[in-house]
Amino acid sequence: QVHLVESGGGLVQAGGSLRVSCAAPGRSFSSFDTMAWFRQAAGNERDFVAGITWNGGSTQYGDSVKGRFTISRDNAKNTVYLQMNNLKPEDTAVYSCAAAPLTSVSMSADRYGYWGQGTQVTVSA
């Protein structure tokens, strides 16, 4: 059983920045080929935000966050990060990290078998 733990969410004003983190206590991240962040706003479906392959060699972003968000990973620390800049009220959602033994990033939540509990990000106008 793999346990992913997100942290770093909170309340920020529009235009501000936040960094959320995802850790896998007791398990090496290098065993996951691909990590990703998804988000789900109240009443909406879960949307792909960003993904990264095991060595960081390939990243992919959802259209709404391109140029504002950056995903990175530190396998030595077993942590994946999502740096969010120029936040907008429409970025408000629960952000969850996911992991899968994929060789490329998938934007489909169904491809990821391991999930964290999520962290709330709220952006005020």
C-alpha positions as CSV (number, residue, x, y, z in Angstrom):
1,Q,0.0,0.0,0.0
2,V,1.5,3.3,-1.1
3,H,0.6,6.4,1.0
4,L,1.0,9.9,-0.6
5,V,0.8,12.9,1.6
6,E,0.2,16.4,0.3
7,S,1.1,19.6,2.2
8,G,1.4,23.3,1.6
9,G,-2.1,24.3,0.7
10,G,-3.8,27.4,2.1
11,L,-5.4,30.7,1.4
12,V,-3.7,33.3,-0.8
13,Q,-4.8,36.4,-2.6
14,A,-5.1,36.6,-6.4
15,G,-1.7,37.2,-7.9
16,G,0.1,35.5,-5.1
17,S,2.1,32.2,-5.0
18,L,1.9,28.9,-3.2
19,R,4.0,25.7,-3.3
20,V,2.4,22.4,-2.5
21,S,4.4,19.3,-1.9
22,C,3.7,15.5,-2.1
23,A,5.7,13.0,-0.2
24,A,5.7,9.2,0.0
25,P,6.8,8.3,3.5
26,G,8.7,5.1,3.7
27,R,8.8,4.5,-0.1
28,S,11.3,5.6,-2.7
29,F,9.8,7.9,-5.3
30,S,12.2,6.6,-8.0
31,S,10.0,3.5,-8.2
32,F,7.2,5.7,-9.6
33,D,7.9,6.5,-13.2
34,T,5.4,9.4,-13.3
35,M,3.9,11.7,-10.8
36,A,1.1,14.1,-11.4
37,W,-1.1,16.8,-9.8
38,F,-4.8,16.9,-10.3
39,R,-7.3,19.3,-8.9
40,Q,-11.1,19.2,-8.2
41,A,-13.2,22.3,-7.5
42,A,-16.5,22.0,-5.7
43,G,-19.1,20.6,-8.1
44,N,-16.6,20.0,-10.9
45,E,-14.8,17.0,-12.2
46,R,-11.2,16.2,-11.4
47,D,-8.8,18.0,-13.8
48,F,-5.2,17.3,-14.8
49,V,-2.8,20.1,-13.6
50,A,0.7,18.9,-14.3
51,G,2.8,15.7,-14.6
52,I,6.5,14.8,-14.5
53,T,8.4,11.6,-15.5
54,W,10.7,9.9,-13.1
55,N,13.9,11.8,-13.9
56,G,12.1,15.1,-14.6
57,G,13.0,14.8,-18.2
58,S,9.4,15.3,-19.4
59,T,6.7,17.5,-18.0
60,Q,3.2,18.3,-19.1
61,Y,0.7,21.0,-18.0
62,G,-3.0,21.6,-18.3
63,D,-3.8,24.5,-20.6
64,S,-5.2,26.7,-17.8
65,V,-1.9,26.6,-15.8
66,K,0.7,26.8,-18.5
67,G,3.2,29.5,-17.8
68,R,2.1,29.9,-14.2
69,F,2.7,26.5,-12.5
70,T,5.8,24.5,-12.4
71,I,6.1,20.8,-11.4
72,S,9.4,19.4,-10.1
73,R,10.6,16.4,-8.2
74,D,13.4,15.5,-5.9
75,N,13.7,11.7,-5.8
76,A,16.4,11.9,-3.1
77,K,13.8,13.5,-0.8
78,N,10.9,11.5,-2.1
79,T,9.0,14.7,-2.8
80,V,7.2,16.2,-5.7
81,Y,6.5,19.9,-5.8
82,L,4.0,22.2,-7.6
83,Q,5.0,25.8,-7.6
84,M,1.9,28.0,-8.3
85,N,2.5,31.6,-9.3
86,N,0.1,34.3,-10.4
87,L,-2.8,32.4,-8.8
88,K,-6.4,33.2,-9.8
89,P,-9.7,32.6,-8.0
90,E,-10.5,29.9,-10.6
91,D,-7.5,27.9,-9.3
92,T,-9.4,27.3,-6.0
93,A,-9.7,23.6,-5.6
94,V,-8.5,20.5,-3.7
95,Y,-5.1,19.6,-5.2
96,S,-4.1,15.9,-5.1
97,C,-1.0,14.2,-6.2
98,A,-1.0,10.8,-7.9
99,A,1.6,8.2,-8.9
100,A,1.9,5.5,-11.5
101,P,4.5,3.2,-13.1
102,L,4.2,5.0,-16.5
103,T,7.0,5.9,-18.8
104,S,5.2,9.1,-19.9
105,V,2.8,11.6,-18.4
106,S,-0.8,10.8,-18.7
107,M,-3.5,13.4,-18.3
108,S,-6.1,10.8,-17.4
109,A,-6.7,10.2,-13.7
110,D,-7.7,6.6,-14.4
111,R,-4.0,5.8,-15.3
112,Y,-2.9,6.6,-11.7
113,G,-3.3,4.0,-9.0
114,Y,-1.9,5.8,-6.0
115,W,-3.4,9.0,-4.6
116,G,-3.0,11.4,-1.7
117,Q,-5.9,12.8,0.3
118,G,-5.5,16.3,-1.2
119,T,-4.8,19.7,0.1
120,Q,-7.1,22.7,-0.2
121,V,-5.9,25.8,-2.1
122,T,-8.1,28.8,-1.9
123,V,-7.5,32.0,-3.9
124,S,-9.4,35.1,-2.9
125,A,-10.2,37.9,-5.4
